[in-house]
Amino acid sequence: TALPAETATFKKFSGTEQTKLTGIEDSATIDQTGAEVKDLIVALADDVRQIIISRPQTGQKKIYAIQTHSDDKQEIEQSDTAES
């Protein structure tokens, strides 16, 4: 059986893409502890850091992301599922 022709396209990372990759641990996975996450958040500049502690109960919303866009408008992502 013949192998399909190579169709991959290679390009250099943009500055933004490289910045996203800089500082990621070599063995980073989804197993970060709460303390590690807190340290990363605290290390952010004040103008990009917002912390909301949420302990929703039945019927309340759980906020899991807040983004501030360049026009200073905020986008809030939420879930109707309460934490257990």
Wavefront OBJ file of the C-alpha trace (Angstrom):
o trace
v 0.000 0.000 0.000
v 1.381 3.371 -0.981
v 1.638 6.114 1.628
v -0.308 9.325 0.973
v 1.658 12.271 -0.328
v 3.083 14.534 2.373
v 0.697 17.455 2.814
v 2.098 19.150 5.923
v 2.892 22.821 5.683
v 5.581 24.266 7.914
v 5.832 27.879 9.017
v 7.772 29.816 11.596
v 5.940 30.643 14.838
v 4.768 34.233 15.054
v 5.915 36.303 18.022
v 2.509 35.852 19.655
v 2.595 32.091 19.188
v 6.116 31.872 20.589
v 5.131 33.985 23.609
v 2.293 31.561 24.369
v 4.761 28.672 24.365
v 7.457 30.384 26.415
v 7.446 29.303 30.025
v 5.430 26.119 29.584
v 6.971 23.340 31.640
v 8.564 20.544 29.619
v 6.203 18.000 31.149
v 3.187 20.274 31.600
v -0.108 18.452 31.842
v -3.487 19.057 33.394
v -2.168 17.995 36.792
v -1.217 21.435 38.081
v -1.985 21.928 41.733
v -4.083 24.787 43.024
v -0.938 26.348 44.501
v 0.809 26.264 41.111
v -2.177 27.893 39.420
v -2.382 30.552 42.153
v 1.339 31.346 41.778
v 0.905 31.782 38.013
v -2.080 34.094 38.481
v -0.335 36.175 41.142
v 2.651 36.575 38.799
v 0.478 38.261 36.146
v 0.500 42.042 35.800
v -2.318 43.812 37.643
v -3.939 44.999 34.403
v -4.417 41.427 33.129
v -5.187 39.665 36.403
v -8.704 39.247 37.704
v -9.585 36.637 40.276
v -13.137 35.641 41.042
v -13.771 33.009 43.664
v -17.021 31.221 43.015
v -18.743 28.618 45.141
v -22.021 28.187 43.282
v -24.940 26.249 44.648
v -27.763 24.666 42.691
v -29.219 27.186 40.250
v -26.222 29.510 40.369
v -23.640 30.013 37.638
v -19.994 29.049 37.789
v -17.708 31.614 36.113
v -14.674 29.968 34.582
v -13.160 32.651 32.345
v -13.079 36.424 32.095
v -11.317 38.112 29.211
v -10.751 41.835 28.821
v -10.476 42.820 25.171
v -8.427 45.695 23.766
v -11.549 47.892 23.729
v -11.884 47.271 27.526
v -15.057 45.228 27.059
v -15.189 42.084 29.153
v -16.319 38.671 27.983
v -17.459 36.296 30.723
v -17.732 32.566 30.125
v -19.974 30.755 32.565
v -21.563 27.412 33.228
v -24.957 26.590 34.694
v -23.483 23.547 36.411
v -22.603 24.084 40.048
v -19.320 22.732 41.356
v -19.701 19.589 43.404
l 1 2 3 4 5 6 7 8 9 10 11 12 13 14 15 16 17 18 19 20 21 22 23 24 25 26 27 28 29 30 31 32 33 34 35 36 37 38 39 40 41 42 43 44 45 46 47 48 49 50 51 52 53 54 55 56 57 58 59 60 61 62 63 64 65 66 67 68 69 70 71 72 73 74 75 76 77 78 79 80 81 82 83 84
